[in-house]
Amino acid sequence: MAEIHTPYASLKKLLSLLNGFVAMSGIILIGLGIGGKCGGASLTSVLGLSSAYLLHVGNLCLVMGCVTVLLSCAGWYGVTKESRGMLLFCILSMVIVLIVEVTAATVVLLFFPIVRDVVLEHTFVTLRKNYRGYNEPDDYSTQWNLVMEKLKCCGVNNYTDFSGSSFKMTTGHTYPRGCCKSIGTVTCDGRNVSTNVIHQKGCFHKLLKITKTQSFTLSGGSLGAAAIQRWGSHYVVQAGLELLA
């Protein structure tokens, strides 16, 4: 027997589809959260706790994404069982999630310019005090060695940041070998500061660019997910009221 298509059945299918869009926005948030946690952890080890807000926002996106996926499943259950209470709970919960997402995105966008100057001063002071070079590498020094090698830079502002630092007093070198364009060569002796030998520019602006990209990605992704949820929730409300009328 052929399946009978009624407006009632079509409405339930529409609600299920809309819940799928909401679930998709949750998956987007989970992806953003994982990316924010990984990137934020690496940056925090170099820039310090002043950049840890990326970790917190990443955690928030991860939690909101999981909650959104669960709410979409609950909404699908409410449609299947025609439960007015379940649908109402999902709708109200999604409103709260939307408010949190928009607030988090706004805070990140507003917080970034403020934290920039604080991070610069903190990173400069910490590098001069705690960086040990390659001979006695701790976690902090190892991370900085990787940053200077991969980003092709030297110090926070420039190679002169190591002058008078604990690294200079311990090793007698003007800069670590991570600043060299060709590590292991004779000219990379810790004293030759020629532009042909070392990267003279600092790492801060490159790190700041990475931080800015991650901040805007988190904010843009959160707002995009919120837009999908806003659209999906709007039609879920309309269709749900018609279904349960």
Accessible surface in RSA format (square Angstrom, percent):
REM  Atomic radii and reference values for relative SASA: ProtOr
REM  Chains: A
REM  Algorithm: Lee & Richards
REM  Probe-radius: 1.40
REM  Slices: 20
REM RES _ NUM      All-atoms   Total-Side   Main-Chain    Non-polar    All polar
REM                ABS   REL    ABS   REL    ABS   REL    ABS   REL    ABS   REL
RES MET A   1   231.23 119.7 141.18  93.4  90.05 214.4 124.68 106.0 106.55 141.2
RES ALA A   2    88.89  81.7  65.27 100.7  23.62  53.7  76.43 107.6  12.45  33.0
RES GLU A   3   121.86  70.0  95.04  71.9  26.82  63.9  47.93  92.7  73.93  60.4
RES ILE A   4   132.54  75.4 114.40  85.2  18.14  43.7 118.44  85.3  14.10  38.3
RES HIS A   5   125.91  68.8  96.83  67.3  29.08  74.4  66.65  68.7  59.26  69.0
RES THR A   6    54.55  38.8  51.77  52.5   2.78   6.6  48.83  65.6   5.71   8.6
RES PRO A   7   119.76  87.3 107.23  97.7  12.53  45.6 114.62  94.6   5.14  31.9
RES TYR A   8    98.43  46.0  93.30  53.1   5.13  13.4  91.67  68.9   6.76   8.3
RES ALA A   9    31.82  29.3  28.73  44.3   3.09   7.0  31.00  43.7   0.82   2.2
RES SER A  10    59.83  50.6  53.44  71.3   6.39  14.7  32.89  70.0  26.94  37.7
RES LEU A  11    30.40  16.9  27.79  19.9   2.61   6.6  30.03  21.1   0.37   1.0
RES LYS A  12    53.53  26.1  53.16  32.6   0.36   0.9  25.04  22.5  28.48  30.3
RES LYS A  13   113.55  55.4 105.86  65.0   7.69  18.3  87.18  78.5  26.37  28.1
RES LEU A  14    76.29  42.5  72.33  51.7   3.97  10.0  76.21  53.5   0.08   0.2
RES LEU A  15     0.00   0.0   0.00   0.0   0.00   0.0   0.00   0.0   0.00   0.0
RES SER A  16    40.32  34.1  31.60  42.2   8.72  20.1  21.56  45.9  18.75  26.3
RES LEU A  17   106.21  59.2  99.62  71.3   6.59  16.6 105.56  74.1   0.65   1.8
RES LEU A  18     4.47   2.5   4.47   3.2   0.00   0.0   4.47   3.1   0.00   0.0
RES ASN A  19    10.85   7.5  10.17   9.8   0.68   1.6   3.67   8.8   7.18   6.9
RES GLY A  20    38.26  47.2   0.00   N/A  38.26  47.2  31.57  86.6   6.69  15.0
RES PHE A  21    69.89  35.0  67.21  41.6   2.69   7.0  68.27  41.4   1.62   4.6
RES VAL A  22     5.89   3.9   5.89   5.3   0.00   0.0   5.89   5.1   0.00   0.0
RES ALA A  23    22.83  21.0  22.83  35.2   0.00   0.0  22.83  32.1   0.00   0.0
RES MET A  24    83.42  43.2  81.91  54.2   1.51   3.6  42.50  36.1  40.92  54.2
RES SER A  25     0.00   0.0   0.00   0.0   0.00   0.0   0.00   0.0   0.00   0.0
RES GLY A  26     0.00   0.0   0.00   N/A   0.00   0.0   0.00   0.0   0.00   0.0
RES ILE A  27   110.19  62.7 108.00  80.5   2.19   5.3 108.00  77.8   2.19   5.9
RES ILE A  28    68.52  39.0  60.63  45.2   7.89  19.0  67.20  48.4   1.32   3.6
RES LEU A  29     0.67   0.4   0.67   0.5   0.00   0.0   0.67   0.5   0.00   0.0
RES ILE A  30    43.45  24.7  43.45  32.4   0.00   0.0  43.45  31.3   0.00   0.0
RES GLY A  31    43.01  53.0   0.00   N/A  43.01  53.0  33.25  91.2   9.77  21.9
RES LEU A  32    27.38  15.2  22.87  16.4   4.50  11.3  26.15  18.4   1.22   3.3
RES GLY A  33     0.00   0.0   0.00   N/A   0.00   0.0   0.00   0.0   0.00   0.0
RES ILE A  34    90.80  51.7  90.11  67.1   0.70   1.7  90.80  65.4   0.00   0.0
RES GLY A  35    41.88  51.6   0.00   N/A  41.88  51.6  34.68  95.2   7.19  16.1
RES GLY A  36     5.13   6.3   0.00   N/A   5.13   6.3   3.34   9.2   1.79   4.0
RES LYS A  37    75.89  37.0  74.04  45.4   1.84   4.4  40.28  36.3  35.60  37.9
RES CYS A  38    81.56  61.7  70.11  78.2  11.44  26.9  34.23  86.7  47.33  51.0
RES GLY A  39    14.61  18.0   0.00   N/A  14.61  18.0  13.18  36.2   1.43   3.2
RES GLY A  40     0.00   0.0   0.00   N/A   0.00   0.0   0.00   0.0   0.00   0.0
RES ALA A  41    51.49  47.3  42.50  65.6   8.99  20.4  44.41  62.5   7.08  18.8
RES SER A  42    65.90  55.7  58.49  78.1   7.41  17.1  32.44  69.1  33.46  46.9
RES LEU A  43    10.19   5.7   9.58   6.9   0.61   1.5  10.19   7.2   0.00   0.0
RES THR A  44    20.89  14.9  17.49  17.7   3.40   8.1  17.49  23.5   3.40   5.1
RES SER A  45    43.79  37.0  25.65  34.2  18.14  41.8  37.19  79.2   6.60   9.2
RES VAL A  46     4.08   2.7   2.06   1.9   2.02   4.9   2.06   1.8   2.02   5.5
RES LEU A  47     3.79   2.1   3.45   2.5   0.33   0.8   3.79   2.7   0.00   0.0
RES GLY A  48    15.94  19.7   0.00   N/A  15.94  19.7  15.87  43.6   0.07   0.2
RES LEU A  49   148.75  82.8 136.30  97.5  12.45  31.3 136.70  96.0  12.05  32.4
RES SER A  50    25.26  21.3   7.98  10.7  17.28  39.8  20.73  44.1   4.53   6.3
RES SER A  51     1.18   1.0   1.18   1.6   0.00   0.0   1.18   2.5   0.00   0.0
RES ALA A  52    10.38   9.5  10.38  16.0   0.00   0.0  10.38  14.6   0.00   0.0
RES TYR A  53    22.18  10.4  19.39  11.0   2.79   7.2  19.39  14.6   2.79   3.4
RES LEU A  54     0.21   0.1   0.21   0.2   0.00   0.0   0.21   0.1   0.00   0.0
RES LEU A  55    41.51  23.1  41.51  29.7   0.00   0.0  41.51  29.2   0.00   0.0
RES HIS A  56   121.25  66.3 114.28  79.4   6.97  17.8  85.16  87.8  36.09  42.0
RES VAL A  57    17.46  11.5  16.87  15.3   0.59   1.4  17.40  15.1   0.06   0.2
RES GLY A  58     0.00   0.0   0.00   N/A   0.00   0.0   0.00   0.0   0.00   0.0
RES ASN A  59    56.99  39.3  56.34  54.4   0.65   1.6  22.32  53.7  34.67  33.5
RES LEU A  60    60.47  33.7  57.03  40.8   3.44   8.6  60.21  42.3   0.27   0.7
RES CYS A  61     4.92   3.7   3.69   4.1   1.22   2.9   1.22   3.1   3.69   4.0
RES LEU A  62    47.12  26.2  47.12  33.7   0.00   0.0  47.12  33.1   0.00   0.0
RES VAL A  63    80.76  53.1  77.93  70.6   2.83   6.8  80.76  70.2   0.00   0.0
RES MET A  64    25.38  13.1  25.38  16.8   0.00   0.0  25.15  21.4   0.23   0.3
RES GLY A  65     0.00   0.0   0.00   N/A   0.00   0.0   0.00   0.0   0.00   0.0
RES CYS A  66    57.99  43.9  55.32  61.7   2.67   6.3  22.52  57.1  35.47  38.2
RES VAL A  67    50.17  33.0  49.90  45.2   0.27   0.6  50.17  43.6   0.00   0.0
RES THR A  68     0.00   0.0   0.00   0.0   0.00   0.0   0.00   0.0   0.00   0.0
RES VAL A  69    39.11  25.7  39.11  35.4   0.00   0.0  39.11  34.0   0.00   0.0
RES LEU A  70   121.37  67.6 117.59  84.1   3.78   9.5 117.60  82.6   3.77  10.1
RES LEU A  71    13.92   7.8  12.16   8.7   1.76   4.4  12.46   8.8   1.46   3.9
RES SER A  72     5.58   4.7   2.81   3.7   2.77   6.4   2.85   6.1   2.73   3.8
RES CYS A  73    72.45  54.8  65.51  73.1   6.94  16.3  27.79  70.4  44.67  48.2
RES ALA A  74    23.45  21.6  16.70  25.8   6.75  15.4  22.81  32.1   0.64   1.7
RES GLY A  75     1.74   2.1   0.00   N/A   1.74   2.1   1.74   4.8   0.00   0.0
RES TRP A  76   134.45  54.0 134.45  65.1   0.00   0.0 115.28  61.5  19.17  31.1
RES TYR A  77   103.76  48.4 103.76  59.0   0.00   0.0  65.50  49.2  38.26  47.2
RES GLY A  78     0.00   0.0   0.00   N/A   0.00   0.0   0.00   0.0   0.00   0.0
RES VAL A  79     1.87   1.2   1.87   1.7   0.00   0.0   1.87   1.6   0.00   0.0
RES THR A  80    59.90  42.6  46.64  47.3  13.26  31.6  43.11  57.9  16.79  25.4
RES LYS A  81   127.18  62.0 102.31  62.8  24.87  59.2  50.09  45.1  77.09  82.1
RES GLU A  82    78.46  45.0  61.00  46.1  17.47  41.6  11.12  21.5  67.35  55.0
RES SER A  83    35.96  30.4  29.47  39.3   6.50  15.0  18.45  39.3  17.52  24.5
RES ARG A  84   132.22  55.5 127.22  64.9   5.00  11.9  62.23  85.0  70.00  42.4
RES GLY A  85    49.33  60.8   0.00   N/A  49.33  60.8  38.15 104.7  11.18  25.0
RES MET A  86    59.47  30.8  54.73  36.2   4.74  11.3  53.94  45.9   5.52   7.3
RES LEU A  87     5.81   3.2   5.81   4.2   0.00   0.0   5.81   4.1   0.00   0.0
RES LEU A  88    99.72  55.5  98.24  70.3   1.48   3.7  99.21  69.7   0.51   1.4
RES PHE A  89   116.42  58.2 111.71  69.2   4.71  12.2 116.08  70.4   0.34   1.0
RES CYS A  90     8.75   6.6   8.75   9.8   0.00   0.0   8.75  22.2   0.00   0.0
RES ILE A  91    34.51  19.6  32.76  24.4   1.74   4.2  34.17  24.6   0.34   0.9
RES LEU A  92   103.12  57.4 101.87  72.9   1.25   3.1 101.92  71.6   1.19   3.2
RES SER A  93    19.45  16.4  17.79  23.7   1.65   3.8   9.61  20.5   9.84  13.8
RES MET A  94     9.34   4.8   9.34   6.2   0.00   0.0   9.34   7.9   0.00   0.0
RES VAL A  95    70.69  46.5  70.58  63.9   0.11   0.3  70.61  61.4   0.08   0.2
RES ILE A  96   109.45  62.3 109.25  81.4   0.20   0.5 109.45  78.8   0.00   0.0
RES VAL A  97     5.85   3.9   5.85   5.3   0.00   0.0   5.85   5.1   0.00   0.0
RES LEU A  98    24.30  13.5  24.09  17.2   0.21   0.5  24.30  17.1   0.00   0.0
RES ILE A  99   107.61  61.2 102.76  76.6   4.85  11.7 107.37  77.3   0.24   0.7
RES VAL A 100    45.72  30.1  42.48  38.5   3.24   7.8  45.08  39.2   0.64   1.7
RES GLU A 101     4.45   2.6   2.43   1.8   2.02   4.8   4.45   8.6   0.00   0.0
RES VAL A 102    68.75  45.2  68.73  62.2   0.02   0.0  68.75  59.7   0.00   0.0
RES THR A 103    73.88  52.5  69.90  70.9   3.97   9.5  57.08  76.7  16.80  25.4
RES ALA A 104    11.27  10.4   5.25   8.1   6.02  13.7  10.83  15.2   0.45   1.2
RES ALA A 105     1.82   1.7   0.18   0.3   1.64   3.7   1.73   2.4   0.09   0.2
RES THR A 106    59.88  42.6  58.39  59.2   1.49   3.6  44.51  59.8  15.37  23.2
RES VAL A 107    80.90  53.2  79.23  71.7   1.68   4.0  80.67  70.1   0.23   0.6
RES VAL A 108     0.81   0.5   0.81   0.7   0.00   0.0   0.81   0.7   0.00   0.0
RES LEU A 109    72.36  40.3  61.94  44.3  10.41  26.2  61.94  43.5  10.41  28.0
RES LEU A 110   120.14  66.9 114.32  81.8   5.82  14.6 115.85  81.4   4.28  11.5
RES PHE A 111    75.36  37.7  73.99  45.8   1.37   3.6  75.36  45.7   0.00   0.0
RES PHE A 112     8.25   4.1   8.25   5.1   0.00   0.0   8.25   5.0   0.00   0.0
RES PRO A 113    64.51  47.0  58.75  53.6   5.76  20.9  58.96  48.7   5.56  34.5
RES ILE A 114   117.27  66.7 105.76  78.8  11.51  27.7 112.82  81.2   4.45  12.1
RES VAL A 115    10.04   6.6   8.69   7.9   1.34   3.2  10.04   8.7   0.00   0.0
RES ARG A 116    93.88  39.4  93.52  47.7   0.35   0.8  14.39  19.7  79.48  48.2
RES ASP A 117    98.31  68.9  92.20  91.8   6.11  14.5  31.24  73.5  67.07  66.9
RES VAL A 118    87.17  57.4  80.97  73.3   6.20  14.9  86.35  75.0   0.82   2.2
RES VAL A 119     6.32   4.2   6.32   5.7   0.00   0.0   6.32   5.5   0.00   0.0
RES LEU A 120    59.33  33.0  59.33  42.4   0.00   0.0  59.33  41.7   0.00   0.0
RES GLU A 121   107.12  61.5 106.58  80.6   0.54   1.3  50.41  97.5  56.71  46.3
RES HIS A 122    77.36  42.3  70.48  49.0   6.88  17.6  52.16  53.8  25.20  29.3
RES THR A 123     0.40   0.3   0.00   0.0   0.40   1.0   0.40   0.5   0.00   0.0
RES PHE A 124    55.43  27.7  55.43  34.3   0.00   0.0  55.43  33.6   0.00   0.0
RES VAL A 125    75.80  49.9  73.47  66.5   2.32   5.6  74.96  65.1   0.84   2.3
RES THR A 126    27.64  19.7  25.14  25.5   2.50   6.0  19.53  26.2   8.11  12.3
RES LEU A 127     0.79   0.4   0.24   0.2   0.55   1.4   0.24   0.2   0.55   1.5
RES ARG A 128    68.96  29.0  66.18  33.7   2.79   6.6  12.42  17.0  56.54  34.3
RES LYS A 129   153.36  74.8 134.75  82.7  18.61  44.3  83.11  74.8  70.25  74.8
RES ASN A 130    60.83  41.9  54.79  52.9   6.04  14.5  14.26  34.3  46.57  45.0
RES TYR A 131     0.93   0.4   0.17   0.1   0.76   2.0   0.17   0.1   0.76   0.9
RES ARG A 132   126.52  53.1 118.37  60.3   8.16  19.4  24.27  33.2 102.25  62.0
RES GLY A 133     0.22   0.3   0.00   N/A   0.22   0.3   0.22   0.6   0.00   0.0
RES TYR A 134    48.34  22.6  28.97  16.5  19.37  50.4  29.46  22.1  18.88  23.3
RES ASN A 135   117.72  81.2  87.33  84.4  30.39  73.2  27.19  65.4  90.53  87.5
RES GLU A 136   107.41  61.7  99.67  75.4   7.74  18.4  39.13  75.7  68.27  55.7
RES PRO A 137    77.08  56.2  51.75  47.2  25.32  92.1  51.93  42.9  25.15 156.3
RES ASP A 138    46.18  32.4  36.15  36.0  10.03  23.7  31.00  73.0  15.19  15.1
RES ASP A 139   125.42  87.9 119.87 119.3   5.55  13.1  37.78  88.9  87.64  87.4
RES TYR A 140    34.06  15.9  29.65  16.9   4.40  11.5  32.42  24.4   1.64   2.0
RES SER A 141     0.00   0.0   0.00   0.0   0.00   0.0   0.00   0.0   0.00   0.0
RES THR A 142    56.50  40.2  56.38  57.2   0.12   0.3  46.76  62.8   9.74  14.7
RES GLN A 143    58.97  33.0  58.96  43.1   0.01   0.0   2.33   5.0  56.63  43.0
RES TRP A 144     0.17   0.1   0.17   0.1   0.00   0.0   0.17   0.1   0.00   0.0
RES ASN A 145     9.35   6.4   9.35   9.0   0.00   0.0   5.14  12.4   4.21   4.1
RES LEU A 146    74.09  41.3  74.02  53.0   0.07   0.2  74.09  52.0   0.00   0.0
RES VAL A 147    19.36  12.7  16.45  14.9   2.90   7.0  19.32  16.8   0.03   0.1
RES MET A 148     0.26   0.1   0.00   0.0   0.26   0.6   0.00   0.0   0.26   0.3
RES GLU A 149    66.32  38.1  49.28  37.3  17.04  40.6  15.43  29.9  50.89  41.5
RES LYS A 150   157.17  76.7 129.18  79.3  27.99  66.6  84.67  76.2  72.49  77.2
RES LEU A 151    42.90  23.9  37.05  26.5   5.85  14.7  40.23  28.3   2.67   7.2
RES LYS A 152   126.54  61.7 120.04  73.7   6.50  15.5  75.11  67.6  51.43  54.8
RES CYS A 153     0.04   0.0   0.04   0.0   0.00   0.0   0.04   0.1   0.00   0.0
RES CYS A 154     0.00   0.0   0.00   0.0   0.00   0.0   0.00   0.0   0.00   0.0
RES GLY A 155     0.00   0.0   0.00   N/A   0.00   0.0   0.00   0.0   0.00   0.0
RES VAL A 156     0.81   0.5   0.11   0.1   0.71   1.7   0.11   0.1   0.71   1.9
RES ASN A 157    71.46  49.3  53.23  51.4  18.23  43.9  21.76  52.4  49.70  48.0
RES ASN A 158    53.70  37.0  53.70  51.9   0.00   0.0  11.13  26.8  42.57  41.1
RES TYR A 159    46.74  21.8  46.69  26.6   0.05   0.1  15.83  11.9  30.91  38.1
RES THR A 160    70.22  49.9  62.39  63.3   7.83  18.7  48.29  64.9  21.93  33.2
RES ASP A 161     7.30   5.1   5.42   5.4   1.89   4.5   1.71   4.0   5.59   5.6
RES PHE A 162     0.86   0.4   0.81   0.5   0.04   0.1   0.86   0.5   0.00   0.0
RES SER A 163    64.96  54.9  59.14  78.9   5.82  13.4  21.90  46.6  43.05  60.3
RES GLY A 164    47.15  58.2   0.00   N/A  47.15  58.2  30.14  82.7  17.01  38.1
RES SER A 165     2.20   1.9   0.30   0.4   1.90   4.4   2.20   4.7   0.00   0.0
RES SER A 166    34.13  28.8  31.58  42.1   2.55   5.9  30.55  65.1   3.57   5.0
RES PHE A 167     7.25   3.6   6.35   3.9   0.91   2.4   7.16   4.3   0.09   0.3
RES LYS A 168    69.40  33.9  67.14  41.2   2.27   5.4  41.25  37.1  28.15  30.0
RES MET A 169   146.72  76.0 109.86  72.7  36.86  87.8  77.96  66.3  68.76  91.1
RES THR A 170   102.36  72.8  67.64  68.6  34.71  82.7  51.11  68.6  51.25  77.5
RES THR A 171    34.21  24.3   7.62   7.7  26.59  63.4  15.37  20.6  18.84  28.5
RES GLY A 172    33.88  41.8   0.00   N/A  33.88  41.8  26.51  72.7   7.37  16.5
RES HIS A 173    61.51  33.6  61.51  42.8   0.00   0.0  35.07  36.1  26.44  30.8
RES THR A 174    32.93  23.4  32.93  33.4   0.00   0.0  20.44  27.5  12.49  18.9
RES TYR A 175     0.60   0.3   0.03   0.0   0.57   1.5   0.03   0.0   0.57   0.7
RES PRO A 176     3.04   2.2   0.16   0.1   2.88  10.5   3.04   2.5   0.00   0.0
RES ARG A 177   110.06  46.2 104.00  53.0   6.05  14.4  28.12  38.4  81.94  49.7
RES GLY A 178     1.05   1.3   0.00   N/A   1.05   1.3   0.00   0.0   1.05   2.4
RES CYS A 179     0.00   0.0   0.00   0.0   0.00   0.0   0.00   0.0   0.00   0.0
RES CYS A 180     6.34   4.8   0.29   0.3   6.05  14.2   0.29   0.7   6.05   6.5
RES LYS A 181   104.81  51.1  74.58  45.8  30.22  72.0  39.02  35.1  65.78  70.1
RES SER A 182    62.60  52.9  54.32  72.5   8.28  19.1  26.28  56.0  36.32  50.9
RES ILE A 183    79.11  45.0  49.43  36.8  29.68  71.5  49.43  35.6  29.68  80.5
RES GLY A 184    72.90  89.9   0.00   N/A  72.90  89.9  37.86 103.9  35.03  78.5
RES THR A 185    62.64  44.6  49.81  50.5  12.83  30.6  54.03  72.6   8.61  13.0
RES VAL A 186   144.43  95.0 126.51 114.5  17.92  43.2 134.79 117.1   9.64  26.1
RES THR A 187    69.47  49.4  65.57  66.5   3.90   9.3  58.09  78.0  11.37  17.2
RES CYS A 188    21.16  16.0   2.00   2.2  19.16  45.0   0.35   0.9  20.81  22.4
RES ASP A 189    64.91  45.5  51.48  51.2  13.42  31.7  31.30  73.7  33.61  33.5
RES GLY A 190     5.11   6.3   0.00   N/A   5.11   6.3   2.97   8.2   2.14   4.8
RES ARG A 191   144.18  60.5 129.49  66.0  14.68  35.0  54.70  74.8  89.48  54.2
RES ASN A 192    53.70  37.0  44.48  43.0   9.23  22.2  15.26  36.7  38.44  37.2
RES VAL A 193    49.80  32.8  47.23  42.8   2.57   6.2  47.23  41.0   2.57   7.0
RES SER A 194    44.14  37.3  31.96  42.6  12.18  28.1  31.81  67.7  12.32  17.3
RES THR A 195    80.05  56.9  77.77  78.8   2.28   5.4  53.63  72.0  26.42  39.9
RES ASN A 196   127.49  87.9 104.52 101.0  22.97  55.3  26.19  63.0 101.30  97.9
RES VAL A 197    14.33   9.4  10.32   9.3   4.02   9.7  13.35  11.6   0.98   2.7
RES ILE A 198     1.08   0.6   0.00   0.0   1.08   2.6   0.00   0.0   1.08   2.9
RES HIS A 199    34.50  18.9  30.85  21.4   3.65   9.3  19.87  20.5  14.63  17.0
RES GLN A 200    54.44  30.4  48.29  35.3   6.15  14.6  14.42  30.7  40.02  30.4
RES LYS A 201   168.74  82.3 165.18 101.3   3.56   8.5 110.50  99.5  58.24  62.0
RES GLY A 202     9.95  12.3   0.00   N/A   9.95  12.3   1.67   4.6   8.28  18.5
RES CYS A 203     0.00   0.0   0.00   0.0   0.00   0.0   0.00   0.0   0.00   0.0
RES PHE A 204     6.86   3.4   6.36   3.9   0.50   1.3   6.78   4.1   0.08   0.2
RES HIS A 205   140.65  76.9 134.45  93.5   6.20  15.9  93.66  96.5  46.99  54.7
RES LYS A 206    83.62  40.8  79.66  48.9   3.97   9.4  59.68  53.7  23.94  25.5
RES LEU A 207     5.08   2.8   5.08   3.6   0.00   0.0   5.08   3.6   0.00   0.0
RES LEU A 208    28.91  16.1  28.57  20.4   0.34   0.9  28.91  20.3   0.00   0.0
RES LYS A 209   148.83  72.6 144.76  88.8   4.07   9.7  90.91  81.8  57.92  61.7
RES ILE A 210    64.75  36.8  62.71  46.7   2.04   4.9  64.75  46.6   0.00   0.0
RES THR A 211     5.40   3.8   5.40   5.5   0.00   0.0   5.40   7.2   0.00   0.0
RES LYS A 212    95.44  46.6  95.44  58.6   0.00   0.0  38.21  34.4  57.24  61.0
RES THR A 213    80.28  57.1  74.11  75.1   6.17  14.7  61.01  82.0  19.27  29.1
RES GLN A 214    43.94  24.6  41.41  30.3   2.53   6.0  21.57  45.9  22.36  17.0
RES SER A 215     0.02   0.0   0.02   0.0   0.00   0.0   0.02   0.0   0.00   0.0
RES PHE A 216    91.84  45.9  84.45  52.3   7.40  19.2  84.78  51.4   7.06  20.2
RES THR A 217    71.84  51.1  62.38  63.2   9.47  22.6  53.76  72.2  18.08  27.3
RES LEU A 218     5.34   3.0   4.34   3.1   1.01   2.5   5.24   3.7   0.10   0.3
RES SER A 219     2.42   2.0   1.75   2.3   0.67   1.5   2.42   5.2   0.00   0.0
RES GLY A 220    41.70  51.4   0.00   N/A  41.70  51.4  32.10  88.1   9.60  21.5
RES GLY A 221    18.00  22.2   0.00   N/A  18.00  22.2  14.96  41.1   3.03   6.8
RES SER A 222     3.10   2.6   3.10   4.1   0.00   0.0   0.42   0.9   2.69   3.8
RES LEU A 223    72.63  40.4  67.45  48.3   5.17  13.0  67.67  47.5   4.96  13.4
RES GLY A 224    33.89  41.8   0.00   N/A  33.89  41.8  32.29  88.6   1.60   3.6
RES ALA A 225     0.80   0.7   0.00   0.0   0.80   1.8   0.00   0.0   0.80   2.1
RES ALA A 226     5.90   5.4   5.34   8.2   0.56   1.3   5.61   7.9   0.29   0.8
RES ALA A 227    60.75  55.9  48.82  75.3  11.93  27.1  56.24  79.2   4.51  12.0
RES ILE A 228    44.78  25.5  40.75  30.4   4.03   9.7  44.54  32.1   0.23   0.6
RES GLN A 229     0.00   0.0   0.00   0.0   0.00   0.0   0.00   0.0   0.00   0.0
RES ARG A 230   135.01  56.7 135.01  68.8   0.00   0.0  52.70  72.0  82.31  49.9
RES TRP A 231   114.07  45.8 109.51  53.0   4.56  10.7  98.93  52.7  15.14  24.6
RES GLY A 232     0.00   0.0   0.00   N/A   0.00   0.0   0.00   0.0   0.00   0.0
RES SER A 233    14.56  12.3  12.49  16.7   2.06   4.8  13.86  29.5   0.70   1.0
RES HIS A 234    71.57  39.1  65.72  45.7   5.85  15.0  44.44  45.8  27.13  31.6
RES TYR A 235    90.75  42.4  89.93  51.2   0.82   2.1  45.73  34.4  45.02  55.5
RES VAL A 236    11.47   7.5  11.44  10.4   0.03   0.1  11.44   9.9   0.03   0.1
RES VAL A 237    45.32  29.8  44.99  40.7   0.33   0.8  45.04  39.1   0.28   0.8
RES GLN A 238    85.35  47.7  81.62  59.7   3.73   8.9  28.85  61.4  56.50  42.8
RES ALA A 239     4.88   4.5   2.72   4.2   2.17   4.9   4.53   6.4   0.35   0.9
RES GLY A 240     4.49   5.5   0.00   N/A   4.49   5.5   4.49  12.3   0.00   0.0
RES LEU A 241   108.99  60.7 104.16  74.5   4.83  12.1 104.66  73.5   4.32  11.6
RES GLU A 242   116.84  67.1  95.98  72.6  20.86  49.7  38.27  74.0  78.57  64.2
RES LEU A 243    11.89   6.6   0.02   0.0  11.87  29.8   0.74   0.5  11.15  30.0
RES LEU A 244    28.86  16.1  14.89  10.7  13.97  35.1  19.24  13.5   9.61  25.9
RES ALA A 245   115.28 106.0  46.56  71.9  68.72 156.3  80.42 113.2  34.86  92.3
END  Absolute sums over single chains surface
CHAIN  1 A    12765.3      10941.5       1823.7       8702.8       4062.4
END  Absolute sums over all chains
TOTAL         12765.3      10941.5       1823.7       8702.8       4062.4
